[in-house]
Amino acid sequence: MNLKRVVITGLGTINPLGHNVPEFWGNLIKGVSGAGPITRFDASKFRTQFACEVKDYDPISYFDKKEVRKMDLYTQFGLIAAREALQDSGLDKEQENVKRIGVIWGAGIGGLQTFFEECRDFATGDGTPRFNPFFIPKMIANMAGGMIAIEHGFKGPNYTTVSACASSAHALVDALDLIRLGKADVIVAGGSEAAITVPGVGGFSAMKAISTRNDDPKTASRPFDADRDGFVIGEGGACLIIEEYEHAVKRGAKIYAELAGGSANCDAYHMTAPDPTGEGACDVMLNALENAGLKSEDVDYINVHGTSTGLGDVAEPKAIQKAFGEHAYNLNISSTKSMTGHLLGAAGAIEAIACVLAVKNDVIPPTINFPNLDPELDPKLNFTFNKAQQRTVNVAMSNTFGFGGHNACVVIKK
């Protein structure tokens, strides 16, 4: 069968660098850090006391006060990102068959704050169950996707991908497949997360996965640097409108780029550590390129997973060298997590937006906070350290890897 072409026609986000796409992109190419002291709870007794929070967030600016009480923060972020992306796309719902518009949303955890509050209140009570009737619907990881569909009346395929940090990248891969196969005309795809909470920060801290650079939070996320000491938790939402090409052309849509290919696999190695050989990461990139009908030498930019952790930041560049050979030295590589922090389930979507805008604007966002290269890494690789670089970007790839060994990669081209 002939597979349909798939394009990207709308973008939306709320994240530590901005409340919309222009703010996000402007700060990204300027190399702004989104890190700062935690304000969502009292972290004074925690080993890590900083994160990449969404700044100056007031839910009442976006939602009725009564509605806010029914939604966890991760759902709020998802709805805000989807609203911007849909407006950006110019999609006229009155003229569309809403049964062919779906939502595929990623969330690594879901309503963590809701779960924590309800369990804390029960544990500190007298044993009488006084749970909020919205406890379960607020907490479950699929509710952001459900609420997006409810708000806009979309009745096509709707489900949530949960694969830790790879969740929203998997949502994009699934959106690509559904549209290619003619199962939908449009998919609202992306992810959201709000894990800057007592159990979120406490749990990752207990694993020694997050940075403890409390004296200088803005430089804490430093992928590939010899002195990195863990990732920085971020939060927010990101949305891409994924659309069948002919459908987009017919309605006169603005087309940002083509979603040319995608792939997913598993390391099957360890609960939290990447396979040090990089086999899974190498394969997922090569498979994504094959899926896109492209060769390794066609790629100009890779937005890497690059979390600022000890093991992952070594394994991924080695996988790139294995997959791309000598062409690895012609690529630009960068980790935008150095600025946004790690948005967990929303990471794949926000980094896909960075790739779309890199392709559109021919600018590579930087990897900031770099003084000293890890001696295990090849200094001939171009990590786009500290400053954005202008270059023609015809093809960009985004890698996203999650706890459990989940790997996903998407390919975006002009």
C-alpha positions in Angstrom: 0.0 0.0 0.0 1.0 3.6 -0.6 1.9 5.3 2.7 0.7 8.9 3.1 3.1 11.8 3.7 2.9 13.4 7.1 3.7 17.0 8.0 3.7 19.3 11.0 1.3 22.3 10.9 1.1 23.6 14.4 3.3 24.0 17.5 2.5 24.8 21.1 4.3 24.8 24.4 4.6 26.0 28.0 7.9 25.2 29.6 10.7 26.6 31.8 11.8 28.9 28.9 8.5 30.4 28.0 4.7 30.3 28.0 4.5 29.9 24.3 6.6 28.9 21.3 8.1 32.3 20.4 9.3 32.8 24.0 10.7 29.3 24.1 12.6 29.5 20.9 13.9 33.0 21.6 15.4 31.9 24.9 16.6 28.6 23.5 18.8 30.1 20.8 20.0 32.7 23.3 21.2 29.9 25.6 19.0 30.9 28.6 18.9 28.5 31.6 15.4 27.7 33.0 16.8 26.5 36.4 16.2 28.2 39.7 15.2 27.5 43.3 12.1 25.2 43.8 9.0 27.2 44.7 6.4 24.4 44.4 7.2 23.1 47.9 9.6 23.6 50.7 12.8 21.9 49.6 15.0 23.2 52.3 15.6 19.6 53.7 16.2 18.0 50.3 19.6 17.3 48.8 18.4 19.0 45.6 16.7 22.3 46.1 16.3 23.6 42.5 14.5 22.6 39.3 13.4 24.0 35.9 9.9 25.3 36.8 7.5 27.0 34.5 7.9 30.7 35.6 5.0 32.9 36.8 2.4 30.3 36.2 -1.2 31.3 37.2 -3.8 28.7 36.3 -6.6 31.3 36.5 -5.1 33.0 33.4 -6.0 29.9 31.5 -8.9 28.1 33.2 -12.0 28.9 35.3 -11.2 28.4 39.0 -13.7 25.6 39.3 -12.0 23.7 36.4 -8.6 24.1 38.0 -9.7 22.0 41.0 -10.6 19.1 38.6 -7.2 18.9 36.8 -3.7 18.0 37.9 -1.0 20.4 36.8 0.3 18.0 34.1 -3.2 18.1 32.5 -3.3 21.9 32.7 0.1 22.1 30.9 -1.2 19.7 28.2 -4.3 21.7 27.5 -2.4 25.0 27.3 0.2 23.5 24.8 -2.6 22.0 22.7 -4.6 25.2 22.5 -1.6 27.1 21.2 -0.7 24.4 18.6 -4.3 24.2 17.3 -4.5 28.0 17.0 -1.2 28.0 15.2 -2.3 25.3 12.8 -5.4 27.3 11.7 -7.4 24.1 11.8 -11.1 25.1 11.5 -13.0 22.4 13.6 -16.3 23.4 12.1 -15.0 22.4 8.6 -13.4 19.2 9.7 -14.5 15.6 10.3 -13.8 15.5 14.0 -14.0 11.7 13.9 -10.7 11.8 11.9 -8.9 14.0 14.4 -7.2 12.2 17.2 -5.1 12.9 20.3 -2.0 10.8 21.2 -0.4 12.2 24.3 2.6 11.2 26.3 3.0 11.3 30.1 5.7 9.5 32.0 4.1 9.7 35.4 0.8 11.7 35.2 -0.8 13.3 38.2 1.9 12.8 40.8 1.0 15.8 42.9 -2.6 14.7 43.1 -1.6 11.2 44.2 0.8 12.6 46.8 -1.7 15.0 48.3 -4.5 12.5 48.6 -2.3 9.8 50.1 -0.7 12.3 52.5 -4.0 13.6 53.7 -5.3 10.0 54.3 -2.0 9.0 56.1 -2.2 12.0 58.4 -5.9 11.6 59.2 -7.6 9.2 61.6 -8.1 6.4 59.0 -11.4 7.7 57.8 -11.4 7.7 53.9 -12.1 11.2 52.7 -10.8 11.1 49.2 -11.6 13.7 46.6 -14.0 12.3 44.0 -11.7 13.8 41.4 -8.7 11.9 42.8 -8.6 9.1 40.2 -9.5 11.2 37.1 -6.9 13.8 38.1 -4.2 11.3 38.7 -4.4 8.9 35.8 -1.8 9.5 33.0 -4.3 9.4 30.2 -6.4 12.3 31.4 -4.5 15.1 29.6 -5.2 13.5 26.2 -8.8 12.9 27.2 -9.3 16.5 28.3 -7.8 17.8 25.1 -10.3 15.8 23.1 -13.2 16.9 25.3 -12.2 20.6 25.1 -12.0 20.5 21.3 -14.5 17.7 20.4 -12.0 15.4 18.7 -13.4 11.9 18.3 -10.6 10.1 16.5 -8.1 7.7 18.0 -7.2 8.8 21.6 -4.7 7.2 23.9 -1.6 7.9 26.0 1.9 6.5 25.6 3.7 5.8 28.8 7.4 5.0 28.4 9.1 7.3 31.0 11.2 9.9 29.3 10.4 8.5 25.8 6.6 8.9 26.3 6.0 11.9 24.0 8.5 10.7 21.4 6.5 7.5 21.2 3.3 9.6 20.8 4.9 11.2 17.7 5.9 7.9 16.3 2.4 6.5 16.7 0.9 9.7 15.2 3.1 9.3 12.2 2.1 5.6 11.7 -1.7 6.3 12.1 -1.7 9.1 9.6 0.5 7.2 7.1 -1.9 4.3 7.3 -4.9 6.5 6.7 -6.4 6.0 10.1 -6.7 9.7 10.8 -6.3 13.1 9.0 -4.9 15.0 12.0 -3.3 13.9 15.3 -2.8 16.3 18.2 0.5 14.8 19.6 2.8 15.7 22.4 3.2 15.3 26.1 3.1 17.0 29.5 4.6 16.4 32.9 4.5 18.1 36.3 6.8 16.1 38.6 8.5 18.9 40.6 6.8 17.6 43.7 7.9 16.1 47.0 7.9 12.5 45.7 9.2 13.4 42.3 12.3 15.3 43.6 12.6 13.0 46.6 12.5 9.9 44.5 14.9 10.9 41.8 17.2 12.3 44.5 17.2 8.9 46.3 18.4 7.3 43.1 21.1 10.0 42.9 19.9 10.7 39.4 19.5 14.5 39.8 22.1 17.3 40.3 22.8 18.7 43.7 24.5 21.8 42.5 22.5 24.0 44.8 25.1 26.8 44.9 24.7 27.4 41.1 21.5 25.9 39.7 21.7 27.7 36.3 24.9 25.8 35.4 23.7 22.4 36.9 22.4 20.9 33.7 25.7 20.5 31.8 25.5 17.6 29.3 28.8 16.1 28.2 30.8 18.1 30.7 33.3 16.3 32.9 31.8 17.7 36.1 28.2 16.9 35.4 26.4 15.3 38.4 22.9 14.5 37.2 19.9 15.9 35.4 17.7 18.8 36.4 13.9 18.1 36.7 11.8 20.3 34.4 8.0 20.6 33.8 5.6 21.7 31.1 3.8 20.6 28.0 4.5 20.5 24.3 2.2 19.8 21.3 2.7 19.3 17.6 -0.2 19.1 15.1 0.6 16.1 12.9 -1.3 16.1 9.6 -1.7 14.2 6.4 0.1 16.2 3.7 -2.7 16.4 1.1 -5.2 17.3 3.9 -2.9 20.2 4.9 -2.4 21.4 1.4 -6.1 21.3 0.6 -7.0 23.6 3.5 -4.0 25.9 2.8 -2.2 25.1 6.0 1.2 26.5 6.9 3.6 23.6 6.9 6.6 23.8 9.2 8.3 20.6 8.2 7.7 17.0 7.3 7.7 14.3 9.9 9.6 11.9 7.7 10.2 8.9 9.9 10.3 7.4 13.4 11.4 4.3 15.2 11.3 2.7 18.7 13.1 -0.2 20.3 14.4 -1.4 23.7 17.8 -1.9 25.3 16.4 -4.8 27.4 19.4 -4.2 29.6 18.6 -2.4 33.0 15.8 -0.6 34.8 17.5 2.8 34.7 20.9 2.5 33.1 21.5 2.7 29.3 23.2 -0.1 27.6 26.9 1.0 27.6 27.5 -0.5 24.2 24.9 1.9 22.7 23.5 -0.8 20.6 19.8 0.1 21.1 20.5 3.8 20.6 22.4 3.1 17.4 19.7 0.8 16.0 16.9 3.2 16.8 18.6 6.0 14.8 19.4 3.8 11.9 15.9 2.3 11.9 14.3 5.8 12.0 16.4 6.9 9.0 15.4 3.8 7.1 11.8 4.5 8.0 12.2 8.0 6.6 13.9 6.8 3.4 17.0 8.7 4.2 20.7 8.0 4.6 22.9 8.9 7.5 24.8 11.5 5.5 21.5 13.4 4.9 21.3 14.3 8.6 22.5 17.8 9.7 21.5 18.0 13.3 20.7 15.6 16.2 18.9 16.8 19.3 20.3 14.2 21.7 18.7 12.8 24.8 21.7 14.3 26.7 20.5 14.5 30.2 23.7 15.5 32.0 24.0 12.1 33.7 27.2 10.0 34.0 26.3 7.0 31.9 23.9 8.3 29.3 26.1 11.2 28.1 28.9 8.8 27.2 26.8 6.0 25.6 24.8 8.3 23.3 27.6 10.0 21.4 29.3 6.7 21.0 26.1 5.3 19.5 26.0 8.3 17.1 29.6 7.6 16.0 28.7 3.9 15.5 25.6 4.8 13.5 27.0 7.7 11.4 30.6 6.8 11.0 32.8 9.6 9.6 29.6 11.7 9.0 29.3 12.1 12.8 32.0 14.8 12.5 29.9 16.8 10.0 26.8 16.8 12.3 25.8 19.4 14.8 24.8 17.7 18.1 23.1 19.5 21.0 21.2 18.9 24.2 18.5 21.5 24.8 18.0 19.9 28.3 21.0 22.0 29.3 18.4 24.9 29.2 14.9 23.4 29.7 16.0 20.7 32.2 14.5 17.2 31.7 10.7 17.4 31.1 10.5 13.6 31.5 7.3 12.5 29.6 7.2 15.8 27.7 10.9 15.8 26.7 10.4 14.1 23.3 7.8 16.6 22.2 9.6 19.8 23.4 12.8 18.6 21.7 10.9 17.7 18.5 9.7 21.3 18.5 13.3 22.5 18.8 14.2 20.3 15.8 11.2 21.7 13.7 12.4 25.2 14.4 16.0 24.4 13.7 14.9 23.1 10.3 12.7 26.1 9.7 15.2 28.7 10.8 18.5 27.0 10.0 19.8 27.6 13.5 21.2 24.9 15.9 20.3 25.7 19.5 23.3 25.3 21.8 24.4 22.9 24.6 25.1 25.5 27.4 27.1 25.2 30.6 30.2 23.6 29.1 33.7 24.2 30.4 35.3 20.8 30.2 34.7 17.9 27.9 34.3 14.4 29.5 37.6 12.7 28.6 35.7 9.6 27.3 34.1 11.7 24.5 35.6 12.5 21.1 36.6 16.2 21.0 36.1 16.2 17.2 32.3 15.9 17.6 30.5 19.2 17.3 28.3 19.5 20.5 27.3 23.1 19.7 28.7 24.2 23.0 27.6 27.4 24.6 26.4 29.3 21.5 23.8 28.7 18.8 25.2 28.0 15.3 23.9 29.0 11.9 23.9 26.3 9.3 21.5 24.8 6.7 19.4 22.2 8.4 17.6 20.0 5.9 17.2 17.0 8.2 17.1 16.9 12.0 16.7 13.9 14.4 15.5 13.8 18.0 16.6 11.0 20.3 14.6 10.3 23.5 15.5 7.4 25.8 13.6 6.3 29.0 14.0 4.3 32.1 13.2 0.7 31.3 15.4 0.8 28.2 12.8 2.5 26.0 14.3 4.3 22.9 12.5 6.4 20.4 13.7 8.6 17.5 11.9 10.9 15.1 13.2 12.4 11.9 12.1 15.9 10.7 13.0 17.3 7.3 12.4 20.4 5.2 
